[in-house]
Amino acid sequence: MTMASIKQAEQQYDVGGVLLERPFQITRLGHFGLTLAKFEEGVRFYTEILGFRISERQDVAQNAPAVVRPLIKMIKDRDVVMLRHNTEHHTLVLISTSVNDLGERILRKRNPVKEITTNQITWQVGSLAEVVNGRDYFAARGIRVLIAGRDMPGSNWHCYIEDSEGRANEIYYGIEQIGWDGRSKPTTLYQRIEKPPELPQPSEWQEIDDAAAAGVDLTAGHRDIETLPPVHEVDGILMSRPFKITRIGPVGLLVEDAERALQFYRDSMGFVETERVPVGESQIIYLRNNTEHHSLALVPIELRDKLGLSAHSTLAWFGLQLGNYRQLRRAIDFLRERGVTVRDDLTPGVHPGIDHAVWAFDPDGHCLLLYWSMDQVGWNGETRGARAPAGPVSTWPDQVPGRSDAFNGQVFLGPLA
């Protein structure tokens, strides 16, 4: 081995026997958090209209330190609501602005950062060792580590860090899965850990075996109740809505300093730059961490007004992929019939890799990107290239031609309903 190759090896990390530039590899957006001013209205929007299921609703005072519990109990909307669109314990976390602001001051020991309404942006890695080693890696690079340990509810091992503009990002491993009975873990199984763990840890399987042997009722967890009748036929299944959310992401962030944000997400987190799209005199940077065209977009904040986004948040958009093109078409009508603002006058080129998309807005004004398919990037890293935008919904055809990317990428597992 030459000196040059030795030096290169010293700068790399062993991740499951593979040498990488970081001691972890992000594989996808796992879950996401929103802070809401119109909290209860927002909970109803995401559950009753969009179809997320509640896996847990918990008063934050329940697990708070005794010294701050009286202060928390003064807050009206103090629940944390954990929602899911698939078998994972949660893929969307909703909290109120009051809870977020108090948590920022107590847990993160800082004042709430203006206009940040993403309480977490959470990226999955493949092992507990990656979380633990990632925590040390971030600390060594001077990145602020907010908390590391194990979360409850959800059971996932995590490390929260702060990006270049103060947003909380998380890498995590091993989230709880909810099976055919729709029940989450009973609260008696919660094992909250608020420090980096010693390795190795018992497996999840062993934890459940031990609980069963101790006589814990494994069927005592929460099961959500559907509020709408199953009146829509969706590809052979009767459902309560004419569509199914099958994937979350991509995320678009409005950033003050795009190049500085790029350094954080590319150099420290390991995202790969896919392409840049000019919009006026600015440009949006699109990044990926798997085969999808992009999982993150860095949008210069000066584009906020030009794009018609809410001034209260630095979240540009939060993507929700639907099951197919027909579901997207029907979802648009379903949302508009219920008074949801849906925009199809999108700036050309703002969503590269996505042919058909609209924006819908939650009660707080957060922009939700609804689409059905995204281009996949192969081994050579090349994209399909720019193509003509789909235009307004009124010009969309009843059917679209099949492409090699249709239904590819992260596959939805489990029944539609």
C-alpha positions, 0 to 999 in steps of 0.5 A: 500500500502506497503512502497516498493510499494509506492517507486516503484510508485514514480519512475514511470510516468503516461502515459495515465493512465499506469505507466511506467519507463519513461514519454513516450513510443516509438512505432516506427521509424517515420522518418530519416535524411541523410546528403549528400555530393552528394546532387542532385545525392542523391535526384535523387537516393531516388526519381527516383530509390527508389520511395520516393515522395517529399512532400516539398523542401525548401530553408533553408534561407527562414525561417532562422533568418535575421542575418544568411540569407546572410551566408546561401545564400552563400551555393550552395545546401541549400535546405532541401528535405522532402520525404515520402514513405507513407501518412506521410508528411516525412519519410526521410529528405535529406540535404547537408553537407554544410547545416548540418555543418552550422546548427550544428554551429548555431542551436546546437552551436557545431562543426559538429561531425566527420562522423555523417551523420544522421541529425536526428533519429526520434522516434514516441510517442503517445501524445503531453504530452509525448513529453513535459514531455519527454523533462523535463525527458531528461534534468533532466538526464543530456541529452542535449536537442537540441531543443523542439517545433513544426516543419514546414513543417510536423506539428509534435511536437518534442524534439531533444536530443543528444545521447552518441556520439553526434547524434541527436535523436528526439521524436515526436507526430502528424505528418501531413498526406497527403491524396488521392490528394497527396498534403501537407499543404500549407505554409500559415498554417505553425506554427513553435514553437521553445520552449516547448509548454504550454498544452493543444494545439488546435487539428490539426482538429481545426487548419484546421477548423479555416484555412478553415473558414479564407478562406485559400486555403487548396489545395495549397500545393505541389504535387509531379510528377512521372517521370517514366512510370507505366510499372511494374505489381506489384501484380495487380497494374501498377507501375513505379517500381517493388517494394514498400517501405512499412516501414523504419528501422531498423537503424544500428549505428557504435558506439565507445562505445557500452555499453555506447550507450546501456545505452543511448538507453535502460535506457534513451530512453526505448529500450529493448535488443533483443539479441547480435550476435558475429562477430569475437571478437566483438558483435552487440547489437540489440534493439527493441521498439515494436514487431519487432525483432529489430529497432536499432543495435549498431555495434562496430566501429571496425567492419566497415572495416570487414563488408565493410562499408563506412569509411565516416559515422558512419551509419552502415545501414538504413533499407527499408522494401519492400512489399513482397518477390517477390518485393525484388527479382525484386528490386535487378534486377531493382537496378543493371540494373541502376548501383546501387551497391547491395551486397548479400555477407553479414556476416552470422548472421549480420541481425538476425530476417531477412531471406532474405536481401541485401545491396544497396548503395546510391551515398554517400556510405550509406548502405541501408538494403533491406528486406521483412519480420522481426520476431515479438517478442510476449508477452513473449519476446522470439525470434525464435532463430538463423537459417541458413542464406539465402546465395547469391541471386543466391541460393534463391528459387522462392517462400518461405514457409509462416511463422507466421511473414510474413506480420505481424508487422507494416502494410502498410496503403494506396495504393501501388501507 
